[in-house]
Amino acid sequence: MSLHRLDSIVLGVPDLARTAHFYEDFGLTAVGDGQFSTSEGGVQLRLVPASSRRLVAAVFAVDDTDDLHRIATQLSAIDAEHVIVGAALHTREPSTGTAIELTVSPRLNQTPFPAAKVNAPGRIDRLNARAEGIIAEAKVTPRRLGHIVLGTTNFDTAYTFFTDGLGFKVSDIVKGSGVFLRCSTDHHNILVQRSPVQFMHHSSWQVDDVDAIGRGAMDLLDGHPERHIWGLGRHYAGSNFFWYFKDPAGNFAEYHSDMDHIPEDALWTPEELEGARGLFRWGPPPPPSFIDPEDLADLMIHGHSS
């Protein structure tokens, strides 16, 4: 696969200061000029002023300039405008108008997370000691950006752009609703879903394990219960543990861990999911505001492209 990861995103938000404060509490590191980094992915979020929330741009990484020219040929075949400038290709997802950049960048080699010692029936790995997850004190810091979810009023156009144009692969399908697509070994790097308005539903950030999700959530919600949206639970598509929060602009942000890993040459058969399985395997039921965010009507009135 020419692409190898979701590199970064740019979010337009009405209140830069309040939104920046949220993402610092979320565990990202502010590095100036509205930019935030993860512990391993570098700068992966930039906040810019906007009258209402929107996904301004998404950047994906490729191995070399040959990949850029190969993808340019694919984009030409679907009549998608694009331009290559140096080591980057610039285009737009046509259904939402979101700026898309492909940039030549090295692959990310993550520091292995030591497996937790687990006590279970017939298996005792931890003797005479408390579990690491309950004695950890360090602030939870996301390792990297994992995926985004993009709502579009023109699903077929967006689907064609990402699959035929950029070369994303299909991982799973939510019947009548959306499709999980990958450009890396993660189960998905983007979910394109049908929506009455163009908008970004959420961004998702990898943390070490389910204990990190719980510890990060408790810190983030301390004094701010309004940030909670949905969790703790486990998705079926991707298998990952999750917990969702809402930033002051209305975007959802997710901690995730234990995502399915699909090697580039693997034979993976997408499933068509429906009902609850399209959302989760276990956990509390999602609130209505997760399915249809409360500001969708306002976004429709403002007419933003994403």
Secondary structure, DSSP 8 states (H G I E B T S, - for coil): --EEEEEEEEEEES-HHHHHHHHHHHT-EEEETTEEEETTTEEEEEEEE-SS-EEEEEEEEESSHHHHHHHHHHHHHTT--EEEETTEEEEE-TTT--EEEEEE--------------EETTEE---SS--HHHH--S-----EEEEEEEEES-HHHHHHIIIIIT--EEEEEETTTEEEEESSSBS-SEEEEE-SS-EEEEEEEE-SSHHHHHHHHHHHHTT-GGGEEEEEEE-STT--EEEEEE-TTS-EEEEEES--B--TT------EE-GGGGT-SBSS---HHHHS-TTHHHHHHHT---
